Amino acid sequence: MGKLFLITTISGSRYKVSDTNNEKWLERIPSQEASVLRKDGERIRIDKILQLTLGKPAIFALEPLGLGNLTIRETTEIVEIKIIDEL
């Protein structure tokens, strides 16, 4: 079992985050004002969710998006966390 979350940040960007026993992934949906990040609109495998707390930036250890063993992605401050599905 797991959950599908919709995370909204202070910048207006939103993230779909799937956290199940089988897989973890995120998909970033940038706001119109936000800068473009690699793989926006695509699912990216999450190795580990390091921080996911309302009022703080989310921090994810992701599959490598370039050179190296992993990529760390930090969002702006989280203003809303909604469960949108039970998986």
C-alpha positions as CSV (number, residue, x, y, z in Angstrom):
1,M,0.0,0.0,0.0
2,G,1.0,3.6,-0.5
3,K,-0.2,7.1,-1.3
4,L,-0.1,9.6,-4.1
5,F,0.5,13.1,-2.8
6,L,0.1,16.5,-4.4
7,I,2.7,18.9,-2.9
8,T,2.4,22.7,-3.5
9,T,5.3,25.0,-2.8
10,I,5.5,28.7,-2.0
11,S,6.8,29.3,-5.6
12,G,3.6,27.8,-6.9
13,S,5.2,24.7,-8.3
14,R,3.4,21.4,-7.6
15,Y,4.8,17.9,-7.3
16,K,3.0,14.6,-7.7
17,V,4.8,12.2,-5.3
18,S,4.1,8.5,-5.3
19,D,5.2,6.6,-2.2
20,T,4.5,2.9,-2.3
21,N,6.3,-0.3,-1.2
22,N,7.2,-1.0,-4.9
23,E,8.3,2.4,-6.1
24,K,8.7,6.0,-5.3
25,W,8.6,8.7,-8.0
26,L,7.9,12.5,-8.4
27,E,6.7,14.6,-11.2
28,R,7.2,18.4,-11.1
29,I,4.5,20.7,-12.5
30,P,6.2,24.1,-12.5
31,S,4.3,27.4,-12.0
32,Q,4.4,29.8,-14.9
33,E,6.9,32.0,-12.9
34,A,9.2,29.1,-11.9
35,S,12.4,28.3,-13.7
36,V,12.6,25.1,-15.8
37,L,14.2,22.1,-14.2
38,R,15.4,18.9,-16.0
39,K,12.7,16.4,-16.6
40,D,9.8,18.7,-15.7
41,G,6.5,16.9,-16.4
42,E,8.3,13.5,-16.3
43,R,8.3,10.9,-13.6
44,I,11.7,10.7,-11.8
45,R,12.5,7.8,-9.5
46,I,13.0,8.7,-5.9
47,D,15.8,6.8,-4.1
48,K,14.9,8.4,-0.7
49,I,12.6,11.1,0.6
50,L,14.9,13.0,2.9
51,Q,12.4,15.7,4.1
52,L,8.7,16.2,3.4
53,T,7.2,18.5,6.0
54,L,4.7,21.4,5.8
55,G,6.5,24.7,6.2
56,K,9.9,23.4,5.1
57,P,11.5,22.6,1.7
58,A,11.0,19.1,0.5
59,I,14.3,17.3,-0.1
60,F,14.6,14.2,-2.4
61,A,17.4,12.0,-3.3
62,L,16.6,11.1,-7.0
63,E,18.0,8.9,-9.7
64,P,21.0,10.5,-11.4
65,L,19.9,13.3,-13.7
66,G,23.4,13.9,-14.9
67,L,26.8,12.7,-13.8
68,G,27.1,11.0,-10.4
69,N,25.3,8.4,-8.3
70,L,22.2,10.5,-7.5
71,T,20.7,13.9,-7.7
72,I,19.5,15.9,-4.7
73,R,16.4,18.1,-5.4
74,E,15.3,20.7,-2.8
75,T,12.0,22.5,-3.3
76,T,10.9,25.9,-2.0
77,E,8.9,25.8,1.2
78,I,5.9,23.5,1.2
79,V,2.5,25.3,1.7
80,E,0.2,22.3,1.1
81,I,0.3,18.5,1.2
82,K,-2.8,16.6,-0.1
83,I,-3.3,12.9,-0.4
84,I,-4.9,12.5,-3.8
85,D,-5.0,8.7,-4.0
86,E,-4.5,5.6,-1.8
87,L,-2.4,3.1,-3.9
